[in-house]
Amino acid sequence: MSEPLKTRLATDLIHAGRIRTDLEENAEALFLTSGFTYESADMAEAVFANQIEHFQYSRFANPTVTMLEQKLAKIEGAEACRATATGMAAVHAAVMCGLKAGSRVVASRALFGSCHWIVSTLLPQYGMESVFVDGGDMDAWQAALSQPTALVLLESPSNPMLDIVDLRAVCDLAHAAGAIVVVDNVFATPLLQKPLELGADVVVYSATKHMDGQGRVLGGAVLGTKQWIEDVFQPFFRNTGPSLSPFNAWVILKGLETLHLRVKAQSESAERIAQFLDGQPKVKRALYPTLASFAQRELAMRQMSGGGTLVTFELHGGKEEAFRMLNAFQIITVSNNLGDTKSLATHPATTTHMRIGAEERAKLGITDGTIRLSVGLEDVEDLLEDLTQAFAKV
Ligand SMILES: *Cc1c(COP(=O)(O)O)cnc(C)c1O
């Protein structure tokens, strides 16, 4: 047999990780089964003793879910992957599996709301120490990581202000402090940023966002070394049960086949919309990683290959103008999801970031005039016209 070809991203999104049965089906099979059977009691004994590799129970592993895990590992360049029921199940399990009472955790302040809750509220309930830093402040990272630390959790670009963390510099400081680094890479997607290449140990995703990409199912993923996944993550995962349903895995597998096309097209539209917003008189500031006016542009372009599908902007007129704008949209829909083919806009101060309180919002720079726009696959000219007519009503 000839050498297997070294394939590229678009090919891997279609073919990597496939398990084909003896029936030689073309599309991935949906194994909607909770359990698996054995030829004999002797075989069951051997399977449970790890002497024979065989699926046992879908909480541990399921062939449709395994196909998704193998595909994600290939496109991320990770040794191993486990898929989870939601993005939060991925973050929770990745953080908790290796920690114990007394562990110290350092996190960037600009985290997805529920990730922030895990660090600020849940960890201290189990006797762990939580420290938040401003993700863009290298002196703060240095100070926080000047003592032994178990884990660093960060998000870059962050939700919703698109703050960028210097991944390589923080990973170096974290490793010197004995910590593993977990990166929530949802905003960048596996296509635009490779945290493992920049020194991260674990990457987590909400597959609900760009991977499904069509607003249908929830899912998540955790990627890391084979050793960490098998020795640290798998016992927690197997015994606490945040497993992904095979049906949702199958939907996400279908979504991944077009991930590169969608993320590319949506990012191009997002960049055009950001440039349009940047010059609008009613806009106080527009945030997008590739904009000339973006403060962390140089760092963003060093570690990302594109700006992503999200644009955040702030209106001069606070909540009143933001609500008038949101209510005037004809194509863009008011929704707090993101990464969808449909363009979605949200007012973070009263939705996704309502619970963190005004003081924490102020620290993150989330004002009452801030709108987060997840740019979809519609014709960008229609989206620009929708924004233009909405500005006229502000
Ligand atoms: C959506 C999201 C999550 C949580 O994912 P779910 O699938 O909703 O549980 C975590 N982090 C980021 C950055 C997200 O956008």
The ligand as an SDF file (V2000), in Angstrom:
LIG
                    3D

 15 15  0  0  0  0  0  0  0  0999 V2000
  -21.1890   29.7490   24.4820 C   0  0  0  0  0  0  0  0  0  0  0  0
  -19.8760   29.7970   25.1480 C   0  0  0  0  0  0  0  0  0  0  0  0
  -19.5670   28.9120   26.1910 C   0  0  0  0  0  0  0  0  0  0  0  0
  -20.5570   27.9170   26.7160 C   0  0  0  0  0  0  0  0  0  0  0  0
  -21.0230   27.0200   25.7600 O   0  0  0  0  0  0  0  0  0  0  0  0
  -22.4700   26.3060   25.8380 P   0  0  0  0  0  0  0  0  0  0  0  0
  -22.4490   25.3820   24.6810 O   0  0  0  0  0  0  0  0  0  0  0  0
  -23.4960   27.3820   25.7590 O   0  0  0  0  0  0  0  0  0  0  0  0
  -22.5360   25.6070   27.1590 O   0  0  0  0  0  0  0  0  0  0  0  0
  -18.3120   29.0080   26.7690 C   0  0  0  0  0  0  0  0  0  0  0  0
  -17.4130   29.9230   26.3580 N   0  0  0  0  0  0  0  0  0  0  0  0
  -17.6760   30.7900   25.3520 C   0  0  0  0  0  0  0  0  0  0  0  0
  -16.6420   31.7890   24.9450 C   0  0  0  0  0  0  0  0  0  0  0  0
  -18.9140   30.7680   24.7170 C   0  0  0  0  0  0  0  0  0  0  0  0
  -19.1780   31.6380   23.7360 O   0  0  0  0  0  0  0  0  0  0  0  0
  1  2  1  0
  2  3  1  0
  2 14  2  0
  3  4  1  0
  3 10  2  0
  4  5  1  0
  5  6  1  0
  6  7  2  0
  6  8  1  0
  6  9  1  0
 10 11  1  0
 11 12  2  0
 12 13  1  0
 12 14  1  0
 14 15  1  0
M  END
$$$$
